Amino acid sequence: MAEVKLRKIVKRYDEVEAVRGIDLDIADHEFVVLVGPSGCGKSTTLRMIAGLEDITDGDILIAGDVVNDVPPKDRDIAMVFQNYALYPHMTVFQNMSFGLRLKRYPKAEIKKRVDEAARILDIKELLDRKPKQLSGGQRQRVAMGRAIVRNPKVFLFDEPLSNLDAKLRVQMRTEIKKVHQQVRTTTVYVTHDQVEAMTLADRVVVMNQGNIEQVGTPQQLYHNPRTRFVAGFIGSPAMNFIPCEVEEVGGGLSIRLTNELSFPVPVTRAAQYQNHRQNGKLLLGLRPEHITEAGQHLEPGEVPFEANLEVTEPMGMETLVYFPVNGTQVCGRVNPNAGARDGAPLRLAANLNNMHLIDEASGRVI
């Protein structure tokens, strides 16, 4: 078993606390992604697991053993970096086998492992080339192959796709996921790209200012965020946050956005928000895909309204529309044939079945 456990992990640099007492359990064979903005502590956490950073306080356990004082080379982990770190004078085969040769593995075993890794990564024809003869994506595959041949307990990836162009990043995401499905090694992956996190992870760990905001599957984080930070960080375009008040109207609840615009709260959510009518400043959270063109037949929970569009962004399969609500810019997603035009009105519908109500002071989703 190769589970990884973090217990009250703290990292301080002089007076700055980069990681603030986080707890996390990563199961054997699991693919976990640490995601968050620059400076949130995700790379520092990964480097502490690797042994490249000392721990100020707490414990790290790999396969049940505390490894706080174990050197990186003895932790049985393999790390893939952003810059590949390949030896330019060595061939692909020599780069991939370097760690095994240092440990004096038999030549037959080395060849078997390198050939198997090259097959998995589809780079068998590149084994005699040197790094300067490879593209960026091929170099990243070689770096992954060097990790795979070691058959470690844990893979650690530190923003491995940051140096690739957008198209190649998408391709390599798929490759990494396919490799994990075949190799099934416990994996911890760091990225600032929430799309990368959502597409790769079994579970996503959202970090902010040295703390863990929320841990869950991509679907849980997307549909049931616990905080405004998670709601705004996961999803592209980001969730809309519109200042609002909760009112009681005719025995039900209503979300008032402006003097002219209010949305009735679906009956299924009324009990959840009943006690928050006098809760100070509230925000209505609604993702762009839940603001669409209004059809002739509205589903329960869909509320039509008129919006004056400021900007439209045709994206091919959809059009993003932007309009103001009481000084806040709101984004919606409509069909490209909906007739959206810059500066023109459009009848839209908000799907309140997918709404979130957020306490602005605490940042918590109610």
C-alpha positions in Angstrom: 0.0 0.0 0.0 1.3 3.5 -0.8 -1.2 5.9 0.8 0.1 9.4 1.6 -1.0 11.1 4.8 -0.4 14.7 5.9 -1.0 15.5 9.5 -1.1 19.2 10.7 1.6 20.1 8.2 3.1 23.6 8.7 5.7 25.4 6.7 7.2 28.8 7.8 9.7 30.9 6.1 10.8 33.3 8.9 7.6 35.1 9.8 5.7 33.9 6.7 3.5 30.9 7.1 3.2 29.3 3.6 1.3 26.2 4.7 -1.0 26.4 7.7 -1.5 23.1 9.5 -3.2 21.1 6.7 -4.5 17.6 7.0 -5.0 15.3 3.9 -5.3 11.6 3.2 -4.4 10.3 -0.3 -5.5 6.7 -0.9 -3.4 4.0 -2.6 -3.6 4.3 -6.4 -5.5 7.6 -6.1 -4.8 10.6 -8.4 -5.0 13.8 -6.4 -4.5 17.3 -7.8 -3.5 20.3 -5.6 -4.8 23.4 -7.3 -4.9 27.1 -6.4 -3.5 30.5 -7.3 0.2 31.3 -7.1 1.4 31.5 -3.6 -1.3 29.3 -2.1 1.2 26.7 -0.8 0.5 23.8 -3.3 4.1 23.5 -4.6 5.5 23.9 -1.1 3.3 21.0 0.0 4.4 18.8 -2.9 8.1 19.6 -2.1 7.6 18.7 1.5 6.1 15.3 0.4 9.2 14.9 -1.8 11.6 15.8 1.0 12.9 18.8 -0.9 11.6 21.2 1.8 11.9 20.7 5.5 8.7 20.6 7.5 8.3 23.2 10.2 5.7 21.1 12.1 3.5 18.1 11.6 4.0 14.6 10.0 4.1 13.1 6.5 3.5 9.4 6.2 4.1 7.4 3.0 2.8 3.7 3.1 2.3 4.1 6.9 5.9 5.3 7.7 6.7 8.8 9.0 9.2 10.2 6.5 9.9 13.7 8.0 13.6 12.9 8.4 14.0 10.5 5.5 16.1 11.8 2.6 14.4 12.3 -0.8 16.3 9.4 -2.4 15.1 7.0 0.2 11.3 7.9 0.1 10.7 5.8 -3.0 9.0 8.6 -4.8 9.5 9.9 -8.4 9.1 13.5 -9.3 8.3 15.0 -12.7 9.3 18.7 -12.9 8.1 21.6 -15.0 11.5 21.9 -16.8 12.0 18.2 -17.7 15.6 18.1 -16.3 17.0 15.8 -19.0 20.7 15.3 -19.5 21.4 16.8 -23.0 24.4 14.5 -23.7 22.4 11.3 -23.1 20.0 9.5 -25.3 16.4 9.0 -24.4 17.2 5.4 -23.3 20.1 6.6 -21.1 18.0 9.4 -19.6 15.2 7.0 -18.7 17.5 4.4 -17.3 19.9 6.7 -15.4 18.4 6.1 -12.0 18.3 2.3 -12.5 21.9 2.3 -13.6 23.0 4.3 -10.5 21.3 1.6 -8.4 23.2 -1.1 -10.4 20.1 -2.9 -11.7 20.9 -5.8 -14.2 21.1 -4.7 -17.8 18.3 -7.0 -18.8 16.0 -5.6 -16.1 16.8 -2.0 -17.2 16.0 -2.8 -20.8 12.8 -4.5 -19.9 11.6 -1.5 -17.7 12.6 1.1 -20.3 11.0 -0.7 -23.2 7.7 -1.1 -21.2 7.7 2.6 -20.2 8.4 3.6 -23.8 5.6 1.4 -25.0 3.1 2.9 -22.5 4.2 6.5 -23.5 4.5 5.7 -27.3 8.2 6.8 -27.6 9.9 3.5 -28.5 11.1 5.0 -31.8 12.8 7.9 -29.8 15.0 5.8 -27.6 18.2 6.5 -29.6 17.6 10.3 -29.9 19.0 13.0 -27.7 16.8 15.7 -26.0 17.7 18.4 -28.5 16.1 16.2 -31.3 12.8 16.1 -29.4 9.7 18.4 -29.2 8.5 19.7 -25.9 5.8 17.1 -25.6 8.3 14.3 -26.4 10.7 15.6 -23.7 7.9 15.6 -21.2 7.1 12.0 -22.1 10.7 11.1 -21.5 10.6 12.8 -18.1 7.5 10.7 -17.3 9.2 7.6 -18.5 12.2 8.2 -16.3 9.8 8.3 -13.3 7.8 5.2 -14.5 10.8 2.9 -14.8 11.6 3.3 -11.2 8.2 1.8 -10.2 8.0 4.1 -7.1 5.4 4.2 -4.4 4.3 7.7 -5.3 4.5 9.9 -8.4 4.8 13.7 -7.8 4.1 16.1 -10.7 5.0 19.8 -10.3 3.2 21.7 -13.0 4.6 19.4 -15.7 2.6 21.0 -18.6 3.3 24.7 -18.0 6.0 24.9 -20.7 3.8 23.4 -23.4 1.5 25.2 -25.9 -2.3 25.0 -25.4 -2.9 22.3 -27.9 -0.1 20.1 -26.6 -1.2 20.6 -23.0 -4.6 19.1 -23.9 -2.9 16.2 -25.6 -0.5 15.6 -22.7 -3.4 15.7 -20.2 -5.0 12.8 -22.0 -1.6 11.0 -22.1 -1.1 11.4 -18.3 -4.6 10.1 -17.6 -4.0 7.1 -19.8 -0.7 6.4 -18.1 -2.3 6.5 -14.7 -5.0 4.1 -15.8 -2.3 1.6 -16.8 0.3 2.1 -14.0 -2.1 3.0 -11.1 0.6 4.5 -8.9 -0.5 6.9 -6.2 -0.1 10.3 -7.8 0.0 13.9 -6.4 -0.2 16.5 -9.1 0.2 20.3 -8.7 -1.2 22.9 -11.1 -2.7 26.4 -11.1 -5.0 25.4 -14.0 -8.4 24.4 -12.8 -9.3 22.8 -16.1 -6.2 20.5 -15.8 -7.3 19.7 -12.2 -10.9 18.9 -13.2 -10.0 16.6 -16.1 -7.2 14.6 -14.4 -8.1 14.1 -10.8 -10.0 11.5 -8.8 -10.1 14.2 -6.2 -9.2 17.8 -6.2 -7.7 19.7 -3.3 -8.4 23.5 -3.6 -5.8 25.5 -1.7 -5.8 29.2 -0.8 -3.4 31.2 1.4 -1.8 28.1 2.8 -5.1 26.4 3.8 -7.2 23.7 2.2 -10.5 25.3 1.2 -12.2 22.1 0.0 -11.4 18.5 -1.0 -13.7 16.5 -3.3 -14.3 15.0 -6.7 -14.4 17.4 -9.7 -18.2 17.1 -9.8 -18.6 17.8 -6.0 -16.5 20.9 -6.2 -18.2 22.2 -9.3 -21.8 21.6 -8.2 -21.5 21.9 -4.4 -18.7 24.4 -3.5 -18.5 25.2 0.2 -16.9 28.7 -0.1 -17.0 31.6 -2.5 -13.3 31.0 -3.3 -14.0 27.5 -4.5 -17.1 28.5 -6.4 -15.2 31.3 -8.2 -12.0 29.3 -8.8 -13.5 26.2 -10.3 -15.3 26.6 -13.6 -14.6 28.7 -16.7 -16.0 31.3 -17.2 -16.2 31.9 -13.4 -19.4 31.8 -11.4 -21.3 35.1 -11.3 -21.6 36.7 -7.8 -24.4 39.2 -7.6 -25.3 41.2 -4.5 -28.8 40.4 -3.3 -31.3 40.3 -0.5 -33.6 37.5 0.6 -37.3 38.6 1.0 -40.4 36.8 2.0 -43.1 37.2 -0.7 -46.5 35.6 -0.6 -45.5 32.8 1.7 -42.4 32.0 -0.3 -38.9 33.5 -0.6 -37.5 35.8 -3.3 -34.0 36.9 -4.2 -34.0 40.6 -4.9 -31.2 41.9 -7.1 -32.5 45.4 -8.0 -35.6 47.4 -7.4 -37.0 46.0 -10.7 -35.5 42.5 -10.7 -36.1 39.7 -8.3 -36.2 35.9 -8.7 -38.5 33.5 -6.7 -36.5 30.9 -4.8 -37.5 27.3 -5.8 -39.6 25.5 -3.2 -36.9 22.9 -2.9 -34.4 25.5 -1.6 -36.7 27.7 0.5 -36.2 25.8 3.8 -32.4 26.1 3.3 -32.5 29.9 3.0 -35.4 30.6 5.4 -33.2 31.7 8.3 -31.0 34.0 6.2 -33.4 36.8 5.4 -31.7 39.3 7.8 -28.2 38.0 7.2 -26.5 41.2 6.1 -24.8 41.2 2.8 -25.5 38.1 0.6 -24.4 37.1 -2.9 -26.3 35.1 -5.5 -23.9 32.6 -7.1 -25.0 31.4 -10.6 -22.8 29.8 -13.2 -22.9 31.2 -16.8 -24.4 28.0 -18.2 -27.4 28.6 -15.8 -28.2 31.9 -17.5 -29.4 31.1 -21.0 -31.8 32.4 -23.7 -35.4 32.0 -22.6 -37.3 29.4 -24.4 -41.0 29.3 -25.0 -41.5 26.6 -22.4 -39.7 27.2 -19.1 -38.9 24.4 -16.7 -39.8 24.8 -12.9 -37.1 27.0 -11.3 -36.3 28.9 -14.5 -37.1 32.6 -14.3 -37.2 34.8 -17.4 -35.8 38.4 -17.4 -34.7 41.1 -19.9 -31.1 42.1 -20.2 -29.3 44.7 -22.2 -26.2 43.1 -23.5 -22.9 45.1 -23.3 -20.6 42.6 -24.9 -21.0 39.3 -26.8 -18.3 36.7 -27.4 -19.0 34.2 -30.2 -17.2 30.9 -29.3 -18.6 28.7 -32.1 -20.7 26.2 -30.2 -22.0 28.9 -27.8 -21.9 32.6 -27.3 -20.9 34.3 -24.1 -23.0 37.4 -23.2 -22.1 40.0 -20.7 -24.6 42.5 -19.1 -24.8 44.6 -15.9 -27.0 43.9 -12.9 -26.8 46.8 -10.4 -23.2 47.6 -11.3 -22.0 44.0 -11.4 -21.0 42.4 -14.7 -22.8 39.1 -15.3 -21.9 36.4 -17.8 -24.3 34.0 -19.5 -24.1 31.3 -22.1 -26.5 31.3 -25.0 -27.1 29.4 -28.3 -25.2 31.0 -31.2 -28.5 31.3 -32.9 -30.2 33.2 -30.0 -29.7 36.6 -31.7 -27.3 38.0 -29.1 -25.8 41.3 -30.3 -23.6 44.0 -28.7 -25.8 46.8 -27.2 -29.0 45.0 -27.9 -31.6 43.5 -25.4 -32.1 39.8 -25.1 -34.7 37.8 -23.1 -32.8 35.4 -20.8 -33.7 32.8 -18.2 -32.0 32.1 -14.9 -32.1 28.5 -13.6 -32.5 29.0 -9.9 -32.4 25.2 -9.3 -28.6 25.6 -9.5 -28.3 28.8 -7.5 -25.9 29.3 -4.5 -26.4 31.8 -1.7 -23.2 33.1 -0.2 -22.6 35.0 3.0 -20.3 37.8 1.8 -18.7 38.4 5.2 -17.6 34.8 5.8 -17.4 33.7 2.2 -19.3 30.5 3.1 -21.9 29.0 0.9 -25.2 28.8 2.8 
